[in-house]
């Protein structure tokens, strides 16, 4: 059995989750990462992702102690892990059990239509010494969450993450 550690998932509106977990996996600016107790200290930007928490069912002596997976749709932010535990500071986050799947499906349809018109989020090219502009750079997932949250690409990612957290499959 894994050693539990404390996790808090905090949004500007509320503390979404506060409790002990055995493992947290999610996508950050460093890629897909899993945190266990005694993980090295870590600070990173969070992608638009599903945070998967392994939580013990026994929260008051009534459960059998078996871990269950809890999913949280996280729409960007930051993660900090140290010897005291882990904190996810999310711009927006939603428990998978709170996701309105039909609304998320509708949002995905609209976002995909918008993405077809706008294309991917890019960072404009910077001027070079010769006066020409560099070609635009495609943004990574965490950069999209932080720098282009209103982009069509971010809207598609948010809808897909909400559907995954809510237990619904997406077509792509």
C-alpha positions in Angstrom: 0.0 0.0 0.0 1.3 3.5 -0.9 2.0 6.1 1.7 -0.6 8.8 1.7 0.1 12.5 1.5 -2.0 15.6 1.8 -3.5 17.3 -1.4 -5.4 20.5 -1.8 -7.0 21.6 -5.0 -7.8 25.3 -4.8 -9.6 27.6 -7.2 -10.3 31.3 -6.7 -13.9 30.3 -5.7 -13.3 27.4 -3.3 -11.2 24.6 -2.0 -12.3 21.9 -4.4 -10.6 19.0 -2.6 -8.6 18.7 0.6 -7.6 15.3 1.9 -5.1 12.4 1.8 -4.3 10.7 -1.4 -1.9 7.8 -2.4 -1.1 9.2 -5.9 -1.9 12.1 -8.2 -1.3 12.0 -12.0 -1.7 14.9 -14.3 -0.2 16.7 -17.3 2.1 19.7 -16.6 4.5 21.8 -18.6 7.0 18.9 -18.0 4.7 16.3 -19.5 2.6 13.6 -17.8 3.7 13.2 -14.2 2.6 11.0 -11.3 3.2 12.1 -7.7 3.7 9.7 -4.8 4.7 10.4 -1.2 8.4 11.4 -1.0 8.4 12.7 -4.6 11.1 15.3 -5.1 10.1 18.9 -4.6 8.3 20.2 -7.7 6.8 23.4 -9.0 5.2 23.6 -12.5 2.6 25.0 -14.7 -0.5 22.8 -15.1 -1.9 21.9 -18.5 -5.6 21.7 -19.3 -5.8 18.2 -17.9 -7.6 15.6 -15.9 -6.0 15.2 -12.5 -6.5 11.6 -11.4 -6.4 11.1 -7.6 -6.1 7.7 -5.9 -8.1 8.3 -2.7 -8.7 5.8 0.0 -12.4 5.0 0.4 -12.1 4.8 4.2 -12.6 8.4 5.2 -14.4 7.8 8.5 -14.0 4.1 9.4 -16.9 3.0 7.2 -15.0 2.0 4.0 -12.8 -1.0 3.3 -9.7 1.1 2.7 -9.5 0.2 -1.1 -8.3 3.1 -3.2 -10.8 4.7 -5.7 -9.9 7.0 -8.6 -11.3 10.5 -8.4 -11.1 12.7 -11.5 -10.9 16.5 -11.5 -11.0 18.6 -14.7 -8.3 21.3 -14.2 -8.2 24.2 -16.7 -4.6 25.4 -16.0 -2.8 26.8 -13.1 0.2 25.7 -11.0 1.2 22.7 -8.9 3.6 22.6 -5.9 4.8 19.5 -4.2 7.1 19.4 -1.2 7.6 17.4 2.0 4.4 18.9 3.5 2.2 17.7 0.6 0.8 19.0 -2.7 -1.2 22.0 -3.8 -2.8 22.5 -7.1 -3.7 26.1 -7.7 -6.2 26.0 -10.6 -7.7 28.9 -12.5 -10.8 26.7 -12.9 -11.4 23.2 -11.8 -14.4 20.9 -11.5 -15.0 17.5 -9.8 -15.7 14.8 -12.4 -18.9 14.0 -10.5 -20.1 17.6 -11.0 -19.6 17.7 -14.8 -22.7 18.2 -16.9 -21.8 15.8 -19.7 -24.4 17.0 -22.2 -23.3 20.6 -21.7 -19.7 19.6 -22.1 -20.6 17.7 -25.4 -22.3 20.8 -26.7 -19.3 23.0 -25.7 -17.0 20.6 -27.5 -19.0 20.8 -30.7 -19.0 24.6 -30.6 -15.3 24.7 -29.8 -14.3 22.4 -32.6 -16.3 24.5 -35.1 -14.5 27.6 -33.8 -11.1 25.8 -33.9 -11.7 24.8 -37.6 -11.9 28.6 -38.3 -9.2 29.9 -36.0 -6.7 27.1 -35.9 -4.1 26.4 -33.2 -3.0 29.0 -30.6 0.4 30.4 -31.5 2.9 32.9 -30.0 3.5 35.7 -32.6 7.0 35.8 -34.0 9.4 38.2 -32.5 11.4 40.7 -34.6 14.9 39.6 -35.5 18.0 41.7 -35.7 17.5 42.1 -39.4 13.9 43.5 -38.9 12.1 40.4 -40.2 9.8 38.4 -37.9 10.4 34.9 -36.7 7.8 32.5 -37.6 5.0 32.0 -35.0 5.6 29.3 -32.4 2.9 26.8 -31.5 2.1 26.9 -27.8 2.3 23.9 -25.5 -0.7 22.8 -23.4 0.3 24.6 -20.2 1.2 27.7 -22.2 -2.2 27.7 -23.9 -3.9 27.4 -20.4 -1.9 30.4 -19.1 -1.4 32.6 -22.2 -4.3 31.9 -24.5 -7.2 30.7 -22.3 -9.8 32.3 -24.6 -8.4 30.6 -27.7 -10.4 28.0 -29.6 -7.7 25.4 -28.9 -8.1 26.0 -25.2 -11.9 25.7 -25.5 -11.6 22.3 -27.2 -9.1 21.1 -24.6 -11.4 22.2 -21.7 -14.4 20.5 -23.2 -12.5 17.2 -23.8 -11.1 17.3 -20.2 -14.5 17.9 -18.8 -15.9 15.0 -20.7 -13.0 12.7 -19.6 -13.4 13.8 -16.0 -17.1 13.2 -16.2 -16.6 9.7 -17.5 -17.8 10.3 -21.1 -15.8 9.3 -24.1 -14.9 11.8 -26.8 -14.7 11.0 -30.5 -11.1 12.3 -30.9 
